[in-house]
């Protein structure tokens, strides 16, 4: 799979397909925080029947009326761009193994919701932009794509 631990215990992810590797690096803070073997920050909706881990994280929304989505809201701050940063407790999927996470991530990306991203599996920026535009994250699509492109370029040098 190309996923494992390096000598310092961090996740080794550079051998994944470039957009996936960049997404895993972004969502785990370069392998510092893979919540329950969850490399992609996949949240657990009420439909999820697997294990869950609650973690304090942050999300961005266009208004300050989204608190009902989370079990606990620690703060809501209006940002200079007019969006709101929420610091919340959020449920994340907890996987028994990295392999299970990779399998679930692939399954998710193959759903109709993310069909617009599939043609760009080898173009980090376009893939990330479309995944974000389809609702994968609460970041603005251009911001998410820009971060993933920057990470991808760093991975290419590794």
MARDRENPA-343673 format. One line per field, with one value per atom (N, C-alpha, C): residue in one letter; atom name; x, y, z. Coordinates in steps of 0.001 Angstrom, whole numbers, always signed. Each point is the difference from the previous one (the first is absolute). Example, Ala and Ser with C-alpha at 12.3 -4.5 7.8 and 13.67 -1.06 7.14 Angstrom:
# residues 2
rest [a	a	a	s	s	s]
atom [N	CA	C	N	CA	C]
X [+13190	-890	+900	-350	+820	-770]
Y [-5690	+1190	+1200	+1050	+1190	+1090]
Z [+7800	+0	+0	-720	+60	+730]
This chain:
# residues 158
rest [x	x	x	x	x	x	x	x	x	x	x	x	x	x	x	x	x	x	x	x	x	x	x	x	x	x	x	x	x	x	x	x	x	x	x	x	x	x	x	x	x	x	x	x	x	x	x	x	x	x	x	x	x	x	x	x	x	x	x	x	x	x	x	x	x	x	x	x	x	x	x	x	x	x	x	x	x	x	x	x	x	x	x	x	x	x	x	x	x	x	x	x	x	x	x	x	x	x	x	x	x	x	x	x	x	x	x	x	x	x	x	x	x	x	x	x	x	x	x	x	x	x	x	x	x	x	x	x	x	x	x	x	x	x	x	x	x	x	x	x	x	x	x	x	x	x	x	x	x	x	x	x	x	x	x	x	x	x	x	x	x	x	x	x	x	x	x	x	x	x	x	x	x	x	x	x	x	x	x	x	x	x	x	x	x	x	x	x	x	x	x	x	x	x	x	x	x	x	x	x	x	x	x	x	x	x	x	x	x	x	x	x	x	x	x	x	x	x	x	x	x	x	x	x	x	x	x	x	x	x	x	x	x	x	x	x	x	x	x	x	x	x	x	x	x	x	x	x	x	x	x	x	x	x	x	x	x	x	x	x	x	x	x	x	x	x	x	x	x	x	x	x	x	x	x	x	x	x	x	x	x	x	x	x	x	x	x	x	x	x	x	x	x	x	x	x	x	x	x	x	x	x	x	x	x	x	x	x	x	x	x	x	x	x	x	x	x	x	x	x	x	x	x	x	x	x	x	x	x	x	x	x	x	x	x	x	x	x	x	x	x	x	x	x	x	x	x	x	x	x	x	x	x	x	x	x	x	x	x	x	x	x	x	x	x	x	x	x	x	x	x	x	x	x	x	x	x	x	x	x	x	x	x	x	x	x	x	x	x	x	x	x	x	x	x	x	x	x	x	x	x	x	x	x	x	x	x	x	x	x	x	x	x	x	x	x	x	x	x	x	x	x	x	x	x	x	x	x	x	x	x	x	x	x	x	x	x	x	x	x	x	x	x	x	x	x	x	x	x	x	x	x	x	x	x	x	x	x	x	x	x	x	x	x	x	x	x	x	x	x	x	x	x	x]
atom [N	CA	C	N	CA	C	N	CA	C	N	CA	C	N	CA	C	N	CA	C	N	CA	C	N	CA	C	N	CA	C	N	CA	C	N	CA	C	N	CA	C	N	CA	C	N	CA	C	N	CA	C	N	CA	C	N	CA	C	N	CA	C	N	CA	C	N	CA	C	N	CA	C	N	CA	C	N	CA	C	N	CA	C	N	CA	C	N	CA	C	N	CA	C	N	CA	C	N	CA	C	N	CA	C	N	CA	C	N	CA	C	N	CA	C	N	CA	C	N	CA	C	N	CA	C	N	CA	C	N	CA	C	N	CA	C	N	CA	C	N	CA	C	N	CA	C	N	CA	C	N	CA	C	N	CA	C	N	CA	C	N	CA	C	N	CA	C	N	CA	C	N	CA	C	N	CA	C	N	CA	C	N	CA	C	N	CA	C	N	CA	C	N	CA	C	N	CA	C	N	CA	C	N	CA	C	N	CA	C	N	CA	C	N	CA	C	N	CA	C	N	CA	C	N	CA	C	N	CA	C	N	CA	C	N	CA	C	N	CA	C	N	CA	C	N	CA	C	N	CA	C	N	CA	C	N	CA	C	N	CA	C	N	CA	C	N	CA	C	N	CA	C	N	CA	C	N	CA	C	N	CA	C	N	CA	C	N	CA	C	N	CA	C	N	CA	C	N	CA	C	N	CA	C	N	CA	C	N	CA	C	N	CA	C	N	CA	C	N	CA	C	N	CA	C	N	CA	C	N	CA	C	N	CA	C	N	CA	C	N	CA	C	N	CA	C	N	CA	C	N	CA	C	N	CA	C	N	CA	C	N	CA	C	N	CA	C	N	CA	C	N	CA	C	N	CA	C	N	CA	C	N	CA	C	N	CA	C	N	CA	C	N	CA	C	N	CA	C	N	CA	C	N	CA	C	N	CA	C	N	CA	C	N	CA	C	N	CA	C	N	CA	C	N	CA	C	N	CA	C	N	CA	C	N	CA	C	N	CA	C	N	CA	C	N	CA	C	N	CA	C	N	CA	C	N	CA	C	N	CA	C	N	CA	C	N	CA	C	N	CA	C	N	CA	C	N	CA	C	N	CA	C	N	CA	C	N	CA	C	N	CA	C	N	CA	C	N	CA	C	N	CA	C	N	CA	C	N	CA	C	N	CA	C	N	CA	C	N	CA	C	N	CA	C	N	CA	C	N	CA	C	N	CA	C	N	CA	C	N	CA	C	N	CA	C	N	CA	C	N	CA	C]
X [+809	-809	+840	+1250	+814	-265	-661	-299	+613	+648	+606	+519	+893	+585	+1465	+473	+1417	+735	+1300	+819	-461	-627	-482	-1433	-610	-1375	-1029	+443	-921	-472	-1099	-526	+850	+269	+724	-1050	-268	-1117	+378	+1242	+395	-231	-129	-173	-1450	-914	-1389	-88	-1037	-218	+30	+604	+315	-1158	-1191	-1064	-358	-19	-329	+1087	+1243	+1102	-58	-259	-94	-1185	-1113	-1172	+269	+650	+333	+953	+993	+940	-728	-899	-758	-901	-762	-993	+611	+1239	+650	+1082	+177	+1084	+1348	+211	+1237	+198	-1082	+93	+57	-167	+77	-1277	-1122	-1267	-941	+166	-922	-984	-1105	-1009	-489	+268	-489	+308	+1247	+432	-760	-538	-796	+909	+544	+947	-642	-1313	-648	-1016	-18	-938	-1445	-300	-1360	-873	-1029	-881	-1019	-580	-992	-1379	-824	-1375	-811	-1253	-877	-212	+217	-155	+1181	+1146	+1203	-213	+281	-214	+1300	+1133	+1278	+387	+1225	+510	+191	-114	+76	+944	+698	+822	-341	-305	-314	+1281	+189	+1223	-360	+734	-164	+686	-728	+512	-609	+290	-624	-591	-1065	-715	-343	-235	-352	-1359	-803	-1314	-256	-998	-338	-848	-509	-813	+299	-610	+233	-1181	-694	-1202	+180	+1236	+253	+339	-86	+365	-763	-1233	-819	+608	+978	+627	+955	+363	+1070	-465	+570	-395	+433	+1098	+443	+709	-385	+649	+774	+1304	+847	+55	+12	+9	-397	-481	-304	+599	+874	+704	-191	-409	-114	+1402	+308	+1314	+22	+1192	+102	-684	-93	-646	-1527	-531	-1445	-552	+801	-443	+162	-510	+67	+815	+915	+794	-636	-362	-590	+1060	+188	+807	-1004	+37	-1061	+566	-823	+258	-756	+688	-612	+306	-940	+165	+748	+1082	+773	-69	+52	+20	+1307	-100	+1157	+147	+1088	+199	+929	-240	+886	+1410	+108	+1298	+30	+1201	+162	-615	+173	-590	-1519	-669	-1445	-340	+823	-214	+148	+1062	+226	-1143	-499	-1122	-1251	-279	-1184	+133	+1189	+234	-259	+504	-250	-1488	-689	-1446	-737	+387	-634	+217	+1239	+299	-648	-427	-686	-1509	-504	-1429	-313	-1250	-441	+342	-35	+290	+1340	+1012	+1345	+353	-977	+249	+720	-303	+709	+1512	+480	+1437	+745	-678	+671	+846	-438	+855	+1355	+140	+1210	+861	-70	+724	+1513	+532	+1439	+339	-989	+199	-378	+989	-236	-926	+267	-797	-1453	-224	-1368	-756	+684	-616	-454	+907	-310	-1099	+55	-1016	-1384	-96	-1299	-485	+896	-386	-547	+691	-461	-1330	-137	-1249	-1170	+286	-1045	-348	+691	-352	+897	+1164	+887	+466	+203	+506	-754	+231	-670	+888	+1207	+877	-514	+362	-327	+762	-648	+675	+1373	+125	+1299	+1043	-402	+942	+462	-951	+327	+923	-344	+806	+1396	+93	+1307	+891	-588	+775	+453	-892	+371	+1070	-54	+1017	+1360	+12	+1245	+597	-838	+453	+509	-709	+393	+1389	+264	+1320	+1089	-323	+958	+240	-1068	+129	+834	-138	+779	+1497	+371	+1424	+543	-906	+438	+566]
Y [-1217	+1217	+1264	-86	+1192	+832	-578	+716	-778	+693	-648	+1060	-379	+933	+207	+1244	+258	-216	+264	-255	+807	+1149	+844	-329	-963	-374	+758	+920	+746	-855	+364	-775	+225	-1079	+43	-169	+1069	-33	+398	+328	+577	-939	-1294	-907	-188	+671	-28	+847	-196	+854	+1451	+873	+1360	+754	+84	+727	-624	-1311	-668	+228	-63	+229	+1423	+955	+1399	+183	-642	+119	-622	-1152	-634	+873	+582	+880	+1213	+587	+1159	-360	-1067	-358	-541	-480	-528	+920	+1183	+882	-687	-533	-719	-1220	-693	-1245	+146	+1206	+222	-432	-28	-285	-747	-1300	-833	-595	+658	-403	-1400	-962	-1362	-568	+105	-470	+698	+1168	+754	+1036	-331	+883	+1183	-20	+995	+875	-40	+836	-332	-1260	-410	+19	+810	+137	-1132	-178	-1061	+640	-214	+487	-955	+325	-871	-1346	-70	-1253	-946	+522	-817	-982	-1278	-1037	-522	+547	-432	+791	-218	+695	+1485	+809	+1455	+535	+1072	+703	+1486	+607	+1427	+790	+1025	+794	+1471	+851	+1439	+387	+702	+404	+1347	+473	+1243	-190	+745	-31	+1431	+242	+1336	-33	+1034	+128	+1464	+215	+1358	+760	-694	+675	-582	+604	-453	-812	-700	-752	-1509	-498	-1413	-823	+606	-685	-1282	-100	-1198	-1255	+151	-1137	-789	+570	-561	-251	-1022	-272	+1108	+686	+1104	+1038	+1268	+1125	+767	+135	+708	+1490	+356	+1420	+163	+1190	+396	+1389	+136	+1267	+450	+1250	+546	+306	-486	+161	+1233	+504	+1191	-154	-1239	-201	-93	+153	-28	-1361	-1050	-1335	-138	-1095	-249	-1259	+112	-1152	-549	-1270	-701	-914	+62	-986	-905	-1279	-938	-1366	-781	-1426	-660	-895	-631	-1491	-782	-1447	-366	-768	-494	-1522	-549	-1452	-536	-1070	-648	-1365	-195	-1231	-966	-1297	-989	+29	+423	+17	+1106	+350	+968	-564	-1284	-635	+220	-155	+233	+1442	+926	+1410	+245	-536	+178	-583	-1151	-635	+869	+513	+839	+1313	+598	+1243	-222	-1101	-308	-162	-710	-203	+1338	+884	+1318	+789	+20	+766	-575	-1262	-611	+214	+679	+297	+1095	+84	+995	+1429	+237	+1341	+543	-869	+442	-297	-358	-297	+1138	+1272	+1075	+23	-630	+2	-1139	-1068	-1210	+211	+806	+178	+652	+545	+744	-739	-1327	-777	+217	+494	+252	+1494	+849	+1455	+462	+216	+284	+1189	+1112	+1209	-226	-501	-178	-1054	-1083	-1022	+606	+692	+588	+1045	+831	+1037	-639	-1006	-630	-801	-688	-722	+982	+1114	+1018	+601	+286	+574	-962	-1294	-1013	-173	+703	-36	-838	-412	-828	+729	+1291	+783	+1316	+757	+1292	+1158	-302	+1044	+423	+1202	+428	-899	-407	-903	+486	+1270	+511	-49	+245	-69	-1432	-926	-1418	-492	+333	-433	+614	+1260	+653	-660	-343	-690	-1373	-723	-1333	+77	+1006	+150	+299	+868	+329	-1251	-781	-1238	-980	-109	-907	+347	+1270	+421	-355	+108	-408	-1503	-774	-1455	-406	+733	-314	+129	+913	+235	-1077	-697	-993	-1248]
Z [+0	+0	+0	+414	+63	+1235	+986	+1228	+1147	+893	+1155	+945	+862	+959	-340	+133	-194	+1317	+14	+1190	+1211	-217	+1104	+387	-663	+308	-822	-868	-850	-1156	-603	-1119	-1244	-713	-1254	-1089	-757	-940	-1412	-249	-1289	-1189	+212	-1125	-414	+646	-467	-1263	-794	-1168	+472	-759	+450	+665	-594	+705	+1349	+64	+1265	+1040	-418	+934	+537	-873	+440	+940	-315	+859	+1368	+25	+1278	+807	-654	+705	+570	-782	+463	+1172	-143	+1013	+1292	-62	+1207	+544	-612	+436	-183	-1202	-342	+892	+300	+738	+1503	+494	+1449	+706	-722	+652	-932	-85	-771	+1000	+179	+972	-337	+842	-209	-1366	-453	-1325	-1132	+261	-965	-651	-1158	-682	-694	-166	-849	+723	+1317	+750	-306	-230	-366	+1251	-63	+1155	+45	+1150	+213	+119	-1007	+63	+865	+193	+789	-681	-1316	-736	+201	+415	+183	+1146	-238	+1003	+603	-407	+542	+1238	+456	+1187	-302	+1042	-110	+1065	-345	+972	-96	+1153	+33	+230	-828	+36	-155	+692	-183	-1303	-845	-1301	-370	-1190	-448	-1387	-241	-1275	-371	-1290	-484	-680	+289	-616	-342	-857	-427	+1015	+1022	+1009	+1378	+1003	+1379	+535	-901	+369	-185	+14	-271	+1238	+1168	+1229	+263	-512	+217	-619	-876	-672	+896	+1143	+816	+1427	+647	+1385	+959	-320	+850	-853	+194	-665	+1066	-211	+959	-292	-1289	-366	-1458	-314	-1376	-168	-998	-218	-1445	-164	-1356	-504	-1204	-595	-904	-323	-864	-1355	-512	-1300	+99	+1232	+194	+382	-128	+407	+1509	+528	+1437	+266	+945	+429	+1264	-61	+1128	+606	+1298	+707	+682	-394	+394	+377	+677	+144	-1145	-704	-1171	-1	-490	-77	-1283	+158	-1127	-19	-1188	-140	+570	+757	+618	-656	-750	-760	+729	-143	+617	-605	-1281	-670	-1051	-429	-1085	-1283	-216	-1191	-32	+1142	+62	-353	+464	-321	-1499	-595	-1436	-816	+415	-693	+95	+1202	+190	-768	+16	-737	-1490	-538	-1417	-261	+892	-155	-1	+917	+84	-1285	-491	-1206	-1248	+60	-1133	+26	+1045	+35	-1024	-360	-993	+438	+1287	+532	-507	-94	-379	-1454	-803	-1416	-727	+293	-714	+239	+1063	+298	-688	-317	-500	-1252	-963	-1187	+316	+1184	+364	+1015	+16	+1013	-31	-1115	-92	+3	+178	+55	+1403	+814	+1416	+196	-672	+222	-410	-1206	-493	+810	+366	+833	+1329	+669	+1309	-102	-1027	-176	-125	-817	-239	+1207	+681	+1213	+1038	+171	+956	-448	-1278	-519	+177	+42	+201	+1476	+889	+1409	+888	-495	+822	+1254	-118	+1129	+70	+1061	+138	-450	-454	-538	-1377	-410	-1354	-969	-1095	-934	-467	-343	-466	+1107	+1234	+1124	+237	+14	+216	-1112	-1242	-1142	+44	+395	+94	+1037	+1146	+1036	-483	-648	-477	-1083	-864	-1036	+626	+994	+692	+661	+657	+639	-1049	-1113	-1069	-524	-174	-475	+998	+1282	+1036	-60	-197	-114	-1213	-1089	-1197	+245	+885	+311	+942	+697	+1002	-637]
